[in-house]
């Protein structure tokens, strides 16, 4: 069994229109949401051992907001290929996973399409198809090797968006 925790970055700031998209930080709401997501993951024992994260500032800050709530020290790999990646690129990155539980932090629109294509049936949450900032999907795959994972193979375990989490 393999488990993927698929998280879109938390809400980012748009304060400086001259700032490069890659360099946008989280806003205050995003920082709080990342911390809430960490608590939510820990409370449900969804603990990644390996994290693939886009190298954009907002994804890195999302991880740094989540990480303090989790036990242990997951292996963090910054993956420039995940910056605005489409589903095929995201799947290619995932296939290199080594741990039983992997977290991937990325961006829309690719992460929404990736999530929808990975699973056999969507969660009931009406926000799933929009995959808003901070959206987190937990998916299980019946396999011993990430290299064997493909589209349409995942079973949804959980899905949440930050505003649904009781702090």
C-alpha positions as CSV (number, residue, x, y, z in Angstrom):
1,X,0.0,0.0,0.0
2,X,1.2,3.5,-0.9
3,X,-0.4,6.8,0.3
4,X,-0.2,10.2,-1.4
5,X,-1.0,13.4,0.4
6,X,-1.6,16.0,-2.4
7,X,-1.7,19.6,-1.2
8,X,-2.1,22.8,-3.2
9,X,-0.1,25.7,-1.7
10,X,-1.9,27.9,0.8
11,X,-3.2,31.4,0.0
12,X,-0.5,33.6,-1.4
13,X,0.0,37.3,-1.3
14,X,-0.6,39.6,-4.3
15,X,0.6,42.8,-2.6
16,X,3.4,43.5,-5.1
17,X,2.3,43.4,-8.8
18,X,5.9,43.6,-9.9
19,X,7.0,40.5,-8.0
20,X,7.7,37.4,-10.0
21,X,5.0,34.7,-9.6
22,X,7.6,32.2,-8.4
23,X,8.6,34.5,-5.5
24,X,5.1,35.3,-4.1
25,X,4.9,34.5,-0.3
26,X,1.9,33.4,1.7
27,X,-0.4,36.0,3.1
28,X,-1.5,35.9,6.7
29,X,-4.5,33.6,5.9
30,X,-2.2,31.3,4.0
31,X,0.2,31.0,6.9
32,X,-2.7,30.2,9.3
33,X,-4.1,27.7,6.8
34,X,-0.7,25.9,6.5
35,X,-0.5,25.5,10.3
36,X,-4.1,24.3,10.4
37,X,-3.3,21.7,7.7
38,X,-0.3,20.5,9.7
39,X,-2.5,20.0,12.7
40,X,-5.2,18.3,10.6
41,X,-2.7,15.9,9.1
42,X,-1.2,15.0,12.4
43,X,-4.6,14.5,14.1
44,X,-5.4,11.9,11.5
45,X,-2.0,10.3,11.4
46,X,-1.4,11.3,7.8
47,X,2.3,11.6,8.2
48,X,4.5,11.8,5.1
49,X,8.0,10.3,5.2
50,X,8.9,12.0,1.9
51,X,7.8,15.4,0.5
52,X,8.0,16.5,-3.1
53,X,7.6,20.3,-3.2
54,X,7.6,22.8,-6.0
55,X,10.5,25.2,-5.5
56,X,8.2,28.3,-5.6
57,X,8.2,30.4,-2.4
58,X,4.5,29.8,-1.6
59,X,4.8,26.0,-1.8
60,X,8.0,26.0,0.3
61,X,6.3,28.3,2.9
62,X,3.2,26.0,2.9
63,X,5.5,23.1,3.8
64,X,7.3,25.1,6.5
65,X,3.8,25.9,8.0
66,X,2.7,22.3,7.9
67,X,5.9,20.6,9.1
68,X,6.1,21.7,12.8
69,X,2.9,19.8,13.6
70,X,4.2,16.5,12.2
71,X,6.3,14.0,14.1
72,X,9.7,13.0,12.7
73,X,11.6,14.7,9.9
74,X,10.3,13.9,6.4
75,X,12.8,14.0,3.6
76,X,12.1,17.2,1.7
77,X,12.9,17.4,-2.0
78,X,12.4,20.6,-3.8
79,X,11.3,19.8,-7.4
80,X,11.5,22.7,-9.9
81,X,9.5,20.5,-12.3
82,X,6.4,20.8,-10.0
83,X,6.2,24.6,-10.5
84,X,2.9,24.9,-12.5
85,X,3.3,21.2,-13.6
86,X,0.6,19.4,-15.4
87,X,-0.7,15.9,-14.4
88,X,1.8,14.0,-16.5
89,X,4.8,15.7,-15.0
90,X,3.3,15.3,-11.5
91,X,2.8,11.6,-12.0
92,X,6.4,11.3,-13.4
93,X,7.7,12.9,-10.2
94,X,5.5,10.7,-8.0
95,X,6.8,7.6,-9.6
96,X,10.2,8.4,-8.0
97,X,8.8,8.1,-4.5
98,X,10.6,5.8,-2.1
99,X,8.6,6.1,1.1
100,X,5.2,4.5,1.8
101,X,3.6,7.9,2.4
102,X,4.6,10.7,0.1
103,X,3.3,14.3,0.2
104,X,3.3,16.5,-2.9
105,X,2.8,20.3,-2.8
106,X,2.0,22.0,-6.0
107,X,-0.1,24.5,-8.0
108,X,-3.3,24.9,-9.9
109,X,-4.5,24.2,-12.5
110,X,-2.3,21.1,-12.8
111,X,-2.8,19.8,-9.3
112,X,-6.7,19.8,-9.7
113,X,-6.5,17.8,-12.9
114,X,-3.8,15.5,-11.4
115,X,-6.1,14.8,-8.4
116,X,-9.1,14.2,-10.5
117,X,-7.2,11.8,-12.9
118,X,-5.6,9.8,-10.1
119,X,-8.7,8.6,-8.4
120,X,-11.4,6.0,-9.1
121,X,-14.2,8.3,-7.8
122,X,-14.1,11.9,-6.5
123,X,-14.9,12.8,-2.9
124,X,-18.3,14.2,-2.2
125,X,-16.9,17.6,-1.3
126,X,-18.2,20.2,-3.9
127,X,-14.9,22.1,-3.7
128,X,-12.8,19.1,-4.9
129,X,-13.0,20.0,-8.6
130,X,-11.9,23.6,-7.9
131,X,-9.1,22.5,-5.7
132,X,-8.8,25.8,-3.8
133,X,-5.7,27.0,-2.1
134,X,-4.7,24.6,0.7
135,X,-6.9,21.8,-0.6
136,X,-5.5,18.5,0.5
137,X,-6.4,15.0,-0.8
138,X,-5.3,11.8,0.8
139,X,-5.2,8.9,-1.7
140,X,-4.3,5.2,-1.2
141,X,-2.9,2.9,-3.9
142,X,-2.8,-0.8,-3.8
143,X,0.8,-1.3,-4.9
144,X,4.3,-1.9,-3.5
145,X,6.1,0.5,-5.8
146,X,5.3,4.1,-6.8
147,X,6.6,3.3,-10.3
148,X,3.5,1.2,-10.8
149,X,1.0,4.0,-9.9
150,X,-1.1,5.4,-12.7
151,X,-4.2,7.4,-13.4
152,X,-7.5,6.0,-12.2
153,X,-5.8,3.8,-9.5
154,X,-6.3,5.8,-6.3
155,X,-8.9,5.4,-3.6
156,X,-9.8,8.6,-1.8
157,X,-9.2,8.4,1.9
158,X,-9.9,12.0,2.8
159,X,-10.2,15.5,1.4
160,X,-10.2,18.9,3.2
161,X,-9.9,22.6,2.5
162,X,-8.5,24.8,5.2
163,X,-11.7,26.7,6.0
164,X,-13.3,23.4,6.9
165,X,-10.8,22.7,9.6
166,X,-11.7,23.5,13.2
167,X,-8.6,25.2,14.6
